[in-house]
Amino acid sequence: MSSDLHPLETLLGKRIVVLDGAMGTMIQRYKLSEADYRGKRFGNWKGKDLKGSLELLLLTKPEVIEEIHAQYLEAGADIIETNTFSATTIGLHDFLFAGKPTRGRKDQQFFQRVVDDPDLRALVHEMNLSAARIARRAAERVANETGTRRFVAGSMGPLPVTASISPDVNDPAFRAVTFDQLKQTYFDQAKALVEGDVDLLVVETIFDTLNAKAALFAIAEVFEETGKLIPLMISGTVTDRSGRTLGGQTVEAFLVSIAHAQPLIIGLNCALGPDEMEPYIEELARISPYFMSAYPNAGLPDPLSETGFPETAGTFAPKVAKWAENGWLNLVGGCCGTTPEHIRAIVEAVRDCKPRTISSRNGT
């Protein structure tokens, strides 16, 4: 690999980089119907209702996704994430896999059929490739209008099953999926995102580190197969005030577990609002040798709030800006409940903050 720094790495060392906000929160504003999700292509679909399969909109309502990307870019986001959070064979199987478990519950035999299904794999490839191209189109348009480069991140989210935890409380030894099945589902996604020419890959909302390791293994295989090597961002999720992931790891243990992947950026996102996430951001910033990211939810869930989360742009931005002022961050954005208004407020709040300093990438 060339010794020259990637443009994103250079930018992270110069100033606080801003990530976009929530995709689902924005899609909710469009009040799309079942017919909108189906479009003409899936109009005759006989399976489960498709409303709620956000990634399907890449194929049936791509203009909505591109418009949301543009709103975040126009708010000042440097990086937008592709709408591919659940765009894997396993992530989409509840909506788009017609097969049923043959032994009473979803087990490894069932998920082998899912990850091997040729139609579903083809659909996943198309979705991720389309997502990358839609995001790139929006990023290049706004970059040309503003004269500021924008980056596209390929989002690789968690799965509805885990390799570490049994879904059956009466059978704690049971595992619904194997590591190889997880690796295969992530490989299909990562390969299409890389083919779509994203600037970086983001393995995010990690609550089971073994699942994340499968994603990282798959990414390494994609890099080897394609000959492309792009930056990697890894973002874990502390699920409650215990300071641990759902799999039981502290942030330090999480860092140690994924350090082998040598990410450009590591941080935390989702589950918690800025008030609850703050001590874990501080701890990770203290021990991590990598660029540091944070994109919390807009507070804890609140069904009475407009977005389902209570923090407004005016209350959210000062809290995450304080982390930047403390020297903890290189990248900041928003997760569930955040909007372009939140991102615009963050851009203004961190404009004069210096980025966290780290040792050079080669350790010198």
C-alpha positions in Angstrom: 0.0 0.0 0.0 1.3 3.5 -0.8 2.7 5.4 2.1 0.6 8.4 1.2 -2.3 9.0 3.6 -5.9 8.4 2.4 -7.7 11.8 2.0 -10.0 10.9 4.9 -7.1 10.1 7.2 -5.6 13.5 6.3 -8.8 15.2 7.1 -9.3 13.5 10.4 -6.0 14.8 11.6 -6.8 18.4 10.5 -10.3 18.9 11.9 -13.4 17.3 13.4 -15.1 15.3 10.6 -18.9 15.2 10.7 -20.9 12.0 9.9 -24.6 12.1 8.9 -27.6 11.3 11.1 -30.3 8.7 11.1 -31.7 7.2 7.9 -34.8 5.5 9.4 -35.8 8.7 11.3 -35.8 10.6 8.0 -37.7 7.8 6.0 -40.5 8.0 8.6 -41.0 11.6 7.6 -42.1 10.5 4.1 -45.0 8.4 5.6 -44.5 5.7 2.9 -47.2 3.1 2.3 -46.9 -0.7 1.7 -47.4 0.1 -2.0 -44.5 2.5 -1.9 -42.2 -0.1 -0.5 -43.3 -2.7 -3.0 -43.3 -0.5 -6.1 -44.0 -2.2 -9.4 -41.2 -4.6 -9.0 -42.5 -6.3 -5.8 -46.2 -5.5 -6.4 -47.0 -9.3 -6.6 -44.9 -10.3 -3.6 -46.8 -13.0 -1.7 -44.7 -13.1 1.5 -44.6 -10.9 4.5 -45.6 -7.2 4.1 -42.6 -5.2 3.0 -43.2 -1.9 4.7 -40.4 -1.4 7.1 -37.7 -3.0 4.9 -35.8 0.3 4.5 -33.2 -1.1 2.2 -35.9 -2.2 -0.3 -36.4 1.5 -1.0 -33.1 1.5 -2.8 -34.8 -0.3 -5.5 -38.4 1.0 -5.3 -37.9 4.6 -4.1 -34.3 5.5 -4.8 -35.2 9.2 -5.2 -36.2 9.3 -1.5 -32.9 7.8 -0.4 -30.9 10.2 -2.6 -32.9 13.2 -1.3 -32.2 12.2 2.3 -28.5 11.9 1.6 -28.6 15.3 0.0 -30.2 16.9 3.0 -27.4 15.6 5.3 -24.8 16.8 2.9 -26.3 20.2 2.6 -26.4 20.4 6.4 -22.6 20.0 6.3 -22.0 16.3 6.7 -18.6 15.2 5.4 -19.5 11.6 5.3 -22.8 9.9 4.4 -23.6 6.3 5.1 -25.2 4.0 2.5 -28.7 2.8 3.3 -27.5 -0.7 3.8 -27.7 -1.2 7.5 -29.5 -4.5 7.1 -28.8 -5.2 3.5 -27.5 -8.8 4.0 -29.1 -12.1 3.2 -29.6 -12.8 6.9 -30.6 -9.2 7.7 -33.3 -9.3 5.0 -34.5 -12.8 5.4 -37.6 -12.0 7.5 -38.9 -9.9 4.7 -37.5 -11.5 1.5 -36.8 -15.2 2.1 -39.8 -17.4 1.4 -38.5 -20.5 3.0 -39.6 -21.8 6.4 -37.7 -23.6 9.2 -38.1 -27.4 8.8 -37.3 -28.3 12.4 -39.6 -25.9 14.3 -37.1 -23.1 14.8 -34.6 -21.1 12.8 -31.4 -23.1 13.1 -28.1 -23.5 11.3 -29.7 -25.6 8.6 -32.3 -22.9 8.0 -29.7 -20.1 7.8 -27.5 -22.1 5.4 -30.5 -22.1 3.0 -30.7 -18.3 3.6 -27.1 -17.5 2.8 -27.0 -19.8 -0.1 -30.2 -18.7 -1.8 -29.2 -17.4 -5.2 -32.1 -15.0 -5.7 -31.6 -13.4 -2.3 -27.9 -13.1 -2.8 -28.4 -11.4 -6.2 -30.9 -9.0 -4.6 -28.4 -8.2 -1.8 -25.7 -7.5 -4.4 -28.0 -5.2 -6.4 -29.1 -3.3 -3.2 -25.6 -2.6 -2.0 -24.3 -1.7 -5.4 -27.3 0.6 -5.9 -26.9 2.1 -2.4 -23.2 3.0 -3.1 -24.1 4.6 -6.4 -27.0 6.6 -5.1 -24.9 7.9 -2.2 -22.0 8.7 -4.5 -24.3 10.6 -6.9 -25.5 12.8 -4.0 -22.0 13.3 -2.6 -20.5 14.3 -5.9 -23.3 16.7 -6.7 -23.0 18.5 -3.3 -19.2 18.4 -3.5 -19.2 20.1 -6.9 -21.7 22.7 -5.6 -19.7 23.5 -2.4 -16.1 22.8 -3.5 -15.7 20.5 -0.4 -15.0 16.8 -0.9 -17.6 14.4 0.6 -17.1 10.8 1.4 -19.4 7.7 1.1 -19.3 5.1 3.8 -20.6 1.6 3.2 -22.8 0.7 6.2 -22.6 -2.8 7.6 -25.0 -3.2 10.5 -25.7 -6.0 13.0 -27.8 -9.0 12.3 -31.0 -10.4 13.9 -29.0 -13.5 15.1 -25.8 -13.7 17.0 -23.0 -16.2 17.2 -22.4 -15.7 21.0 -25.9 -15.8 22.4 -28.6 -18.4 22.2 -32.0 -17.1 21.1 -33.7 -19.9 23.2 -33.5 -19.3 27.0 -34.4 -22.9 27.5 -31.4 -24.1 25.4 -28.4 -21.9 26.2 -26.0 -24.0 24.2 -28.0 -23.5 21.0 -26.6 -21.3 18.3 -28.8 -20.4 15.3 -25.9 -19.6 13.0 -22.3 -20.5 12.4 -19.4 -18.2 12.1 -19.0 -19.2 8.4 -22.6 -18.3 7.7 -22.1 -14.9 9.2 -18.9 -14.4 7.2 -20.7 -15.4 4.0 -23.6 -13.0 4.5 -21.2 -10.1 5.2 -18.9 -11.1 2.4 -21.7 -10.6 -0.2 -22.5 -7.2 1.2 -18.9 -6.0 1.5 -18.0 -7.1 -2.0 -20.9 -5.2 -3.5 -20.1 -2.0 -1.5 -16.5 -2.2 -2.6 -17.6 -2.7 -6.2 -19.8 0.4 -5.8 -16.6 2.3 -4.9 -17.4 3.5 -1.3 -14.6 5.4 0.4 -14.7 3.4 3.6 -16.6 0.5 5.2 -18.3 1.0 8.6 -19.0 -2.1 10.7 -21.4 -0.5 13.2 -23.8 -0.9 16.1 -21.8 -3.9 17.3 -23.4 -5.6 20.2 -21.9 -9.1 19.6 -18.2 -8.9 18.8 -18.1 -12.4 17.4 -20.5 -11.3 14.7 -18.3 -8.3 14.1 -15.3 -10.5 13.7 -17.1 -12.4 11.0 -17.7 -9.1 9.2 -14.1 -8.2 9.6 -12.9 -11.6 8.3 -15.3 -11.2 5.3 -13.9 -7.7 4.6 -10.4 -9.0 4.7 -11.3 -11.6 2.1 -13.0 -9.0 -0.1 -9.9 -6.9 0.0 -7.7 -9.9 -0.9 -10.0 -11.0 -3.7 -10.5 -7.5 -5.3 -7.1 -6.1 -4.7 -8.7 -3.0 -3.1 -7.9 -1.8 0.3 -10.0 1.0 1.8 -10.3 2.5 5.3 -12.3 0.7 7.9 -14.4 2.2 10.7 -15.6 0.0 13.6 -18.3 1.2 16.0 -19.5 -0.7 19.0 -22.7 -0.3 21.0 -22.9 -0.1 24.8 -26.4 -1.3 25.5 -27.0 0.1 29.0 -25.5 1.9 32.0 -23.5 -1.3 32.8 -20.9 -0.1 30.3 -21.0 -3.3 28.4 -22.1 -4.6 25.0 -24.9 -7.1 24.9 -22.3 -9.8 24.7 -20.9 -8.6 28.0 -17.7 -6.8 26.9 -16.4 -3.6 28.4 -15.2 -1.0 25.9 -11.6 -1.9 26.7 -12.3 -5.6 25.9 -14.2 -4.6 22.8 -11.2 -2.6 21.6 -8.8 -5.4 22.2 -11.0 -7.9 20.4 -11.1 -5.9 17.2 -7.7 -4.3 17.2 -6.3 -7.0 14.8 -8.3 -5.4 12.0 -6.3 -2.2 12.3 -9.2 0.2 11.7 -8.7 3.8 10.8 -11.5 4.8 13.2 -13.1 3.2 16.2 -15.9 4.5 18.4 -19.4 4.0 19.7 -22.9 4.6 18.4 -26.6 3.9 19.1 -28.4 2.5 22.1 -27.6 5.5 24.4 -28.0 9.2 24.2 -25.1 11.6 24.8 -25.7 11.9 28.5 -25.5 8.1 29.0 -22.7 7.5 26.5 -20.3 10.1 27.8 -18.3 8.0 30.2 -17.7 5.3 27.7 -16.6 7.8 25.0 -14.1 9.3 27.5 -12.8 5.8 28.4 -12.4 4.7 24.8 -10.7 7.9 23.8 -8.2 7.4 26.7 -7.1 4.0 25.6 -7.6 3.8 21.8 -4.6 4.2 19.4 -7.0 5.0 16.5 -9.0 7.9 15.4 -12.1 8.3 17.6 -15.8 8.5 16.6 -19.1 9.0 18.4 -22.6 9.1 17.1 -25.1 8.6 19.9 -28.9 8.5 19.6 -30.9 11.6 20.2 -31.4 10.5 23.8 -33.2 7.5 25.1 -36.4 6.4 23.3 -39.4 8.7 24.0 -42.6 7.8 22.1 -44.1 11.2 22.8 -41.3 13.0 20.9 -41.6 13.8 17.2 -38.8 11.5 16.2 -39.2 9.0 19.0 -36.2 10.5 20.8 -36.2 13.6 23.0 -33.0 15.5 22.1 -33.5 18.4 19.8 -30.7 19.8 17.6 -30.3 22.6 20.2 -29.9 20.2 23.1 -27.9 17.5 21.3 -25.2 19.4 19.6 -23.7 21.1 22.7 -23.4 17.8 24.5 -21.4 16.1 21.7 -19.5 19.3 21.1 -18.2 19.1 24.6 -16.6 15.7 23.8 -14.8 17.4 20.9 -13.8 20.3 23.2 -12.3 17.8 25.6 -10.1 16.4 22.8 -11.9 13.0 22.7 -13.0 13.0 19.0 -12.0 13.0 15.4 -15.5 12.2 14.0 -18.9 13.0 15.3 -22.5 12.5 14.0 -25.9 11.2 15.0 -27.7 7.9 15.2 -31.4 7.1 15.9 -33.6 10.2 16.2 -31.1 12.6 14.6 -31.9 14.7 11.5 -30.2 17.2 9.2 -31.1 19.8 11.8 -29.0 18.0 14.4 -26.1 17.6 11.9 -26.2 21.3 11.0 -26.0 22.2 14.7 -23.1 19.8 15.2 -21.2 21.3 12.3 -21.5 24.8 13.9 -20.7 23.6 17.4 -17.5 21.7 16.5 -16.2 24.2 13.9 -13.4 25.6 16.1 -12.6 22.4 18.0 -9.3 20.7 17.4 -9.3 17.0 16.6 -8.0 14.4 19.0 -4.3 13.6 18.4 -3.1 10.1 18.0 0.2 8.4 17.3 1.1 7.9 13.6 -0.3 4.9 12.0 3.0 3.1 11.9 3.5 3.5 15.6 6.3 6.0 15.4 
